[in-house]
Amino acid sequence: MTDALITARNVTPQHIAMPSSAAISLDILAGNIYGFIGPDSIQVSFWLQTLAAIEPPAMGTVQFMGNDTTNLDRESWQTLRHNIAYLNAHSALLSVLSTQENILLPALYHKLATRESLLGNMANLLKQIEFADMANLSKLPAYIDELSYSQAMLVRVVITSPRVIVIDNTLRHFDDRTSRKLLAFIRNYLAQSGASLLLHDDNADFVIRNATKIIYVDNNTLLPFNSQNELQASDNQHVLQYLHELAMN
């Protein structure tokens, strides 16, 4: 029995001109932080969208919790959908709803619990993430500060109890200390739930330091590493060049 949450077999993503001979097989295992790095941020995002079943692969199959995501009917996919949470730089709260209603909306939509139960869960999560100004909950998203906005987005994700969380360049606006505190909130959820995180950020050093497994991506390949030490010991010329350029910046 495997503990793989996502199983990709012989996959190439849309929008990346990879030869079929370079197709990748990869398992995303429960309880890990997978840090995605590479010289082209857009290509990394294409891979994340493929693994999270946002975009179908150009070739191959992506299974989520044993289900082939390319062949699911609408009802089956909606049942699974809340188990994958995807945040990127363009993710946003709905402008016409209060911050609180934005947090509750996905969980209410998927009928995951009663409103009363979700309000209690939300209060606990807001405390964990150190949401400072509770008055912001009644405000529209346009009228709250950037940190409160991002905290609300992360609480909205966790309250649905996803099995996989994808954070694609959503922490880049914050200093390292604030980013670490936000990531600690997600890390705590992973420890409690056995979920996994797929993390990408323009600050590659931040990703490498905080990942339990590292995935290097370029337009020719995807290479998994089990640790930062294994990454740094790689003799792959593309990886060596990337790490050299990273050290020079």
Secondary structure, 3 states (H helix, E strand, C coil): CCCEEEEEEEEECCCCCCCHHHCEEEEEECCCEEEEECCCHHHHHHHHHHHCCCCCCCEEEEEECCEECCCCCHHHHHHHHCCEEEEECCCCCCCCCCHHHHHHHHHHHCCCCCHHHHHHHHHHHHHHCCCCCHHHHHCCHHHCCHHHHHHHHHHHHHCCCCCEEEEECCCCCCCHHHHHHHHHHHHHHHHHHCCEEEEECCCHHHHHHHCCEEEEECCCCEEEECCHHHHHCCCCHHHHHHHHHHHHC
